[in-house]
Amino acid sequence: MQIHLNTYGTYLHIKDQLFEIKIKKKGEVEKHQVAAHKVKSIWVGDGIAISSEAVKLAIKNNIDIVFLEWDGKPIGRVWHCKLGSTTLIRKRQLECSLAPKALEHVKDWLGRKVRNQNQFIKDLRKHRQQHGDFLDKKIVQINALLVLIENVEANSVDEVADQLRGWEGTAGRLYFETLSYVIPDQYKFSGRSSRPARDQFNAFLNYAYGMLYSKVEKALILAGLDPYIGFLHRDDYNYKSMVYDFIEPYRAYADKVAFQLFSAKKVNKSHTDEITNGCRLNKDGKVLLVESLNKYLEEDKIRYAGRNQTRANAMQFDAHHFANGLIGKL
């Protein structure tokens, strides 16, 4: 299970070798106890206190503690200091990032992302015949961009990086135009926005992406990969470019969960708070999204790589597969 601490004033400590969570509610303290072996990760929002004993117990049990910004983006984590695997993987990752082979990986990640976006639109079309012409047009336009991405040739990523970003960005614009077109009228939005989100849909989507960033980073670390050595995204100071590269095929997971919540009209004004120039999720909104996304990623099963597994395990499988390919162990 995952522990999400969002209520201001919550205290996590240890009692009888169990995690104990104390939550203040209407002048009273509500207590919950959880055994360490049942916990995969602990997610920490604003205004939360954690004892050093709780941190140590988490480290001893390979439980990562993730600290989140208000929009769900991870800003740091406490974890053991062991590498996920041999350092040879990181050496080969750096070598590959500078080699012609890097372009093949970038094309694969972006291609899978755009294919997933197009497949989502195709799935939406099955139940929205009244929008058939509009959706068919978007599918054709996005597919044309996918063909460009999959067929681009160069000696290095740098030579075609701007083109790839342009095609990917155009595909994304068409994709989100489509989602806005078919979403219930009260939720329609005008493109992607972040920091802050201009509307409720983007507020939910930004928080979902933030959760996904952390899960992808953990998958990379467990596979022995370096989150900072990317192939397409820029190598800025303290920028986890590999996380942003590797996350691309899985963004559709967050998109689908957010869209399903809005399509089923489970979101209302009580789930977000207004801020300057936009809005953000409040406690109720986070509870709604976190429960839905965790179920989708950690509980629901899909057929992947020849067996039934969760989407979270599928991401971990892909990370290990990529790492093993770097050192010739496929």
Secondary structure as the mmCIF struct_conf table of DSSP 4:
data_model
#
loop_
_struct_conf.conf_type_id
_struct_conf.id
_struct_conf.beg_label_comp_id
_struct_conf.beg_label_asym_id
_struct_conf.beg_label_seq_id
_struct_conf.end_label_comp_id
_struct_conf.end_label_asym_id
_struct_conf.end_label_seq_id
STRN STRN1 GLN A 2 LEU A 5
BEND BEND1 THR A 7 THR A 7
TURN_TY1_P TURN_TY1_P1 TYR A 8 GLY A 9
STRN STRN2 TYR A 11 LYS A 15
TURN_TY1_P TURN_TY1_P2 ASP A 16 GLN A 17
STRN STRN3 LEU A 18 LYS A 25
TURN_TY1_P TURN_TY1_P3 LYS A 26 GLY A 27
STRN STRN4 GLU A 28 VAL A 34
HELX_RH_3T_P HELX_RH_3T_P1 ALA A 36 LYS A 38
BEND BEND2 LYS A 40 LYS A 40
STRN STRN5 SER A 41 VAL A 44
TURN_TY1_P TURN_TY1_P4 ASP A 46 GLY A 47
STRN STRN6 ALA A 49 ILE A 50
HELX_RH_AL_P HELX_RH_AL_P1 SER A 52 LYS A 60
TURN_TY1_P TURN_TY1_P5 ASN A 61 ASN A 62
STRN STRN7 ASP A 64 LEU A 68
TURN_TY1_P TURN_TY1_P6 TRP A 70 ASP A 71
BEND BEND3 GLY A 72 GLY A 72
STRN STRN8 PRO A 74 VAL A 78
BEND BEND4 CYS A 81 CYS A 81
BEND BEND5 GLY A 84 SER A 85
HELX_RH_AL_P HELX_RH_AL_P2 THR A 87 SER A 97
TURN_TY1_P TURN_TY1_P7 LEU A 98 LEU A 98
BEND BEND6 ALA A 99 ALA A 99
TURN_TY1_P TURN_TY1_P8 PRO A 100 PRO A 100
HELX_RH_AL_P HELX_RH_AL_P3 LYS A 101 ARG A 125
TURN_TY1_P TURN_TY1_P9 LYS A 126 HIS A 127
HELX_RH_3T_P HELX_RH_3T_P2 GLN A 129 HIS A 131
HELX_RH_AL_P HELX_RH_AL_P4 GLY A 132 ASN A 151
BEND BEND7 ASN A 155 SER A 156
HELX_RH_AL_P HELX_RH_AL_P5 VAL A 157 VAL A 182
BEND BEND8 ILE A 183 ILE A 183
HELX_RH_3T_P HELX_RH_3T_P3 ASP A 185 TYR A 187
BEND BEND9 GLY A 191 GLY A 191
BEND BEND10 ARG A 195 PRO A 196
STRN STRN9 ALA A 197 ALA A 197
BEND BEND11 ARG A 198 ASP A 199
HELX_RH_AL_P HELX_RH_AL_P6 GLN A 200 LEU A 222
TURN_TY1_P TURN_TY1_P10 ALA A 223 GLY A 224
TURN_TY1_P TURN_TY1_P11 PRO A 227 TYR A 228
BEND BEND12 PHE A 231 HIS A 233
TURN_TY1_P TURN_TY1_P12 TYR A 237 ASN A 238
HELX_RH_AL_P HELX_RH_AL_P7 SER A 241 PHE A 246
TURN_TY1_P TURN_TY1_P13 ILE A 247 ILE A 247
HELX_RH_3T_P HELX_RH_3T_P4 GLU A 248 TYR A 250
HELX_RH_AL_P HELX_RH_AL_P8 ARG A 251 SER A 263
TURN_TY1_P TURN_TY1_P14 ALA A 264 LYS A 265
HELX_RH_3T_P HELX_RH_3T_P5 LYS A 269 HIS A 271
STRN STRN10 THR A 272 ILE A 275
TURN_TY1_P TURN_TY1_P15 THR A 276 ASN A 277
STRN STRN11 GLY A 278 LEU A 281
HELX_RH_AL_P HELX_RH_AL_P9 LYS A 283 ASN A 294
HELX_RH_PI_P HELX_RH_PI_P1 LYS A 295 GLU A 299
BEND BEND13 ASP A 300 ASP A 300
STRN STRN12 LYS A 301 TYR A 304
TURN_TY1_P TURN_TY1_P16 ALA A 305 GLY A 306
STRN STRN13 ARG A 307 THR A 310
HELX_RH_AL_P HELX_RH_AL_P10 ARG A 311 LEU A 326
TURN_TY1_P TURN_TY1_P17 ILE A 327 GLY A 328
#
